[in-house]
Amino acid sequence: MDVKKIIESVNYIKDKIPFEPEIGMILGSGLGILAEEVENPTIIPYEDIPNFPVSTVQGHAGRLVVGMLEGKRVLIMQGRFHFYEGYSMEEITRPVRSMKLLGIKTLIVTNASGGINENFNVGDLMFIRDHINFMGTNPLIGKNYEEFGPRFPDMTHAYDPELIELGEKVAEKLGISTRKGVYIAVTGPSYETPAEIKAFRRLGADAVGMSTVPEVIVANHMGIRVLGISCITNMAAGVLPQPLDHSEVMETAERTKPKFIKLVRGIVKEV
């Protein structure tokens, strides 16, 4: 971990924003539209921030949006970074460490994922109750800095149970049907094979994706409360007969966005 680079990023962002944010958000493929709801936004392109990677994936705008949402001070990543883009684990999680130093106490992470649970439907929103790290590495490998967190952080409640309960209550109040399940993270960028999906189902996974887990590990390491929401944008390989395509992910996210925006705004209001 390069602490100096993190500090440089934080100082640059601090100079650009009018207040200390309290809630952070990372918006996945096709879900960045929520950032358009922010009032009096300060917009900072990733390429302007020292030591920040740049989003290269369709559906990721690649900028920080800071402002007010439902009366709360928010900092939103409109697009994230992925291991498959060629970035290191340290690079893709550097924004989370920056968020903590900027004052973030709660992080909402969202993603587009493939449905493994055969009871799920395309367009479902799933609260992540736990995850399986199938990426073959961990963002905490290397020297540990005690000022950031312990050498061996507990991951029993990687996804805050109280935030999940709050999310479910908000969803019920708004009349939005949601799921709850386990998210398994793989490196990508190739989609999974039907045999892999069958194996993941036996491991207890309900949805699969190529992000989120590294960010959540680092957030837990730094003592940030996490709520994870997956948008089931397609059924995983072998569940349905048709081949997988990223355009399907984007189309489903587009159809789901009114429900997604309503839910997340409702949660932010109550956090």
C-alpha positions in Angstrom: 0.0 0.0 0.0 1.4 3.4 -1.0 0.1 5.7 1.8 1.6 8.8 0.2 -0.5 8.3 -2.9 -3.6 7.9 -0.8 -2.9 11.1 1.0 -2.3 13.0 -2.2 -5.6 11.8 -3.6 -7.4 12.8 -0.3 -5.8 16.3 -0.2 -6.8 17.0 -3.8 -10.4 15.9 -3.2 -10.6 17.9 0.1 -9.6 21.1 -1.7 -12.5 20.6 -4.2 -15.4 19.7 -2.0 -17.4 22.0 0.3 -17.9 19.7 3.2 -16.9 16.4 4.9 -19.1 13.6 3.3 -20.7 11.0 5.6 -22.1 8.4 3.1 -20.0 6.9 0.3 -21.4 5.1 -2.7 -19.9 3.0 -5.5 -22.2 2.6 -8.4 -21.8 -0.4 -10.8 -22.5 -1.0 -14.5 -25.5 1.0 -15.7 -26.4 2.2 -12.2 -24.5 5.5 -12.2 -27.7 7.3 -13.0 -28.3 7.8 -9.3 -25.4 10.3 -9.2 -27.6 12.6 -11.4 -30.0 12.9 -8.4 -27.4 14.7 -6.2 -28.2 18.3 -5.4 -25.6 21.1 -5.8 -23.0 18.6 -7.1 -19.3 19.0 -7.2 -18.0 16.8 -10.1 -14.4 15.6 -10.2 -13.3 13.4 -13.1 -11.1 10.5 -12.0 -8.4 11.5 -14.4 -8.0 14.8 -12.5 -7.4 13.1 -9.2 -3.8 12.3 -8.4 -3.1 8.5 -8.3 -6.7 7.5 -9.2 -7.2 4.9 -11.9 -9.6 5.7 -14.8 -12.7 3.6 -15.7 -12.5 1.9 -19.0 -15.8 -0.1 -19.0 -19.0 0.8 -20.8 -21.6 2.0 -18.2 -19.0 3.6 -15.9 -18.9 7.5 -16.2 -15.6 7.7 -14.3 -16.1 10.6 -11.9 -16.7 11.6 -8.3 -20.0 13.4 -7.5 -20.2 15.1 -4.2 -23.3 16.9 -2.8 -26.5 16.4 -1.0 -29.0 13.5 -1.4 -32.0 13.1 0.9 -30.5 15.6 3.3 -27.2 13.7 3.6 -23.7 14.6 2.6 -22.7 12.0 0.0 -19.7 11.2 -2.1 -20.5 9.0 -5.1 -18.2 7.0 -7.3 -20.0 7.1 -10.7 -18.2 4.0 -12.0 -15.6 1.8 -10.4 -12.4 0.1 -11.3 -12.0 -3.6 -11.9 -9.1 -6.1 -11.4 -9.7 -7.3 -15.0 -8.9 -3.9 -16.3 -5.3 -4.5 -15.4 -5.2 -2.5 -12.2 -3.7 -3.9 -9.0 -5.9 -4.7 -6.0 -4.3 -1.7 -4.2 -5.3 0.6 -7.1 -8.9 -0.5 -7.3 -9.4 -0.2 -3.6 -7.5 3.1 -3.1 -10.8 5.1 -3.5 -12.3 3.3 -0.5 -9.3 4.2 1.6 -9.6 7.8 0.4 -13.3 7.8 1.4 -12.4 6.8 5.0 -9.9 9.6 5.3 -12.4 12.0 3.9 -14.9 11.2 6.7 -17.1 8.4 5.2 -18.6 6.2 7.9 -21.1 4.2 5.7 -20.5 2.8 2.3 -23.2 1.6 -0.1 -21.8 -0.6 -2.9 -23.8 -1.7 -5.9 -23.1 -3.9 -8.8 -24.6 -5.6 -11.8 -24.5 -9.4 -11.3 -25.5 -12.7 -12.9 -28.2 -14.7 -11.2 -27.1 -18.1 -10.0 -30.1 -18.8 -7.8 -32.7 -20.3 -10.1 -35.5 -18.7 -8.1 -34.2 -15.2 -9.0 -35.4 -13.2 -12.0 -33.7 -10.7 -14.2 -34.2 -7.2 -12.8 -34.3 -8.4 -9.1 -32.5 -6.3 -6.5 -30.5 -8.4 -4.0 -29.2 -7.3 -0.7 -25.8 -9.0 -0.2 -25.7 -10.8 3.1 -22.3 -12.3 2.6 -19.7 -13.0 -0.1 -17.3 -15.6 -1.4 -13.9 -14.3 -2.6 -13.1 -16.4 -5.7 -10.7 -13.9 -7.2 -7.6 -15.8 -6.0 -6.1 -12.8 -4.2 -6.8 -10.3 -1.5 -6.4 -6.5 -1.3 -4.8 -6.7 2.1 -1.8 -8.8 1.0 1.4 -6.9 1.8 2.5 -4.7 4.6 -0.2 -3.8 7.1 -0.6 -0.2 8.4 -2.2 -0.4 11.9 -3.5 3.2 11.5 -5.7 1.9 8.7 -6.8 -1.4 10.3 -5.8 -4.7 11.9 -3.6 -7.3 10.3 -6.3 -9.9 10.4 -9.7 -8.1 10.2 -12.9 -10.0 11.1 -15.2 -10.6 8.2 -18.1 -12.1 10.1 -20.4 -9.1 9.3 -18.7 -7.8 6.2 -22.2 -6.5 5.2 -23.7 -4.7 8.2 -26.8 -6.7 9.4 -28.5 -3.5 10.7 -28.1 -1.8 7.3 -29.6 -4.9 5.6 -32.5 -4.8 8.0 -33.0 -1.1 7.3 -32.8 -1.7 3.6 -35.4 -4.4 3.7 -37.8 -2.2 5.8 -37.4 0.7 3.4 -38.0 -1.7 0.4 -41.2 -3.0 2.1 -42.4 0.5 2.8 -41.9 1.5 -0.8 -43.5 -1.7 -2.1 -40.3 -2.9 -3.7 -39.7 -6.6 -3.8 -36.1 -7.6 -2.9 -33.9 -10.7 -2.5 -31.1 -11.5 -0.1 -28.2 -13.7 -0.9 -24.5 -14.5 -1.3 -22.4 -12.8 -3.9 -19.4 -14.6 -5.4 -16.6 -12.5 -7.0 -14.5 -13.8 -9.9 -11.8 -11.9 -11.8 -13.4 -11.9 -15.3 -13.4 -10.5 -17.9 -14.7 -13.7 -19.5 -18.1 -14.8 -18.3 -18.3 -18.0 -16.3 -18.9 -21.4 -17.9 -22.0 -23.4 -17.1 -19.9 -25.8 -15.1 -18.4 -23.0 -13.0 -21.9 -21.6 -12.3 -23.0 -25.1 -11.2 -20.0 -25.3 -8.9 -20.7 -21.8 -7.5 -24.3 -22.8 -6.8 -23.1 -25.8 -4.8 -20.8 -23.5 -2.8 -23.9 -21.4 -1.8 -23.6 -18.4 -4.1 -26.8 -16.7 -5.3 -25.2 -14.2 -7.7 -21.8 -13.7 -9.4 -19.9 -10.7 -10.5 -16.4 -9.2 -11.2 -16.2 -6.5 -8.5 -17.3 -5.4 -5.0 -15.5 -7.9 -2.8 -12.1 -6.2 -2.8 -13.8 -2.8 -1.9 -15.8 -4.4 0.8 -12.7 -6.2 2.3 -10.9 -2.8 2.5 -13.9 -1.0 3.9 -14.2 -3.6 6.7 -10.4 -3.3 7.3 -10.9 0.5 7.9 -14.1 0.2 10.0 -16.6 1.4 7.4 -20.1 0.0 7.6 -21.2 -1.6 4.3 -24.5 -2.2 2.6 -24.3 -4.1 -0.7 -27.0 -4.2 -3.4 -26.8 -6.4 -6.5 -28.9 -5.8 -9.6 -29.5 -9.2 -11.2 -29.0 -8.0 -14.8 -28.8 -11.4 -16.4 -29.1 -15.1 -15.5 -25.6 -16.7 -15.3 -24.3 -19.2 -17.9 -26.3 -22.4 -18.2 -29.4 -21.1 -16.3 -31.0 -20.0 -19.5 -30.0 -21.2 -23.0 -29.0 -17.9 -24.6 -25.4 -16.6 -24.6 -24.3 -13.8 -22.3 -23.7 -10.3 -23.6 -22.7 -7.0 -21.8 -25.4 -5.2 -23.7 -28.0 -7.2 -21.8 -26.5 -6.1 -18.6 -26.8 -2.4 -19.6 -30.4 -2.9 -20.9 -31.6 -4.5 -17.7 -29.9 -1.9 -15.5 -31.7 0.8 -17.6 -35.1 -0.9 -17.0 -34.4 -1.3 -13.3 -33.1 2.2 -12.6 -36.4 3.8 -11.4 -36.8 1.0 -8.8 -33.1 1.2 -7.9 -33.0 4.9 -7.5 -36.2 4.9 -5.3 -34.7 2.2 -3.1 -31.3 3.7 -2.6 -32.7 7.2 -2.0 -35.1 5.7 0.6 -32.2 4.0 2.4 -29.9 7.1 2.3 -32.8 9.1 3.9 -33.0 6.7 6.8 -29.3 5.9 7.4 
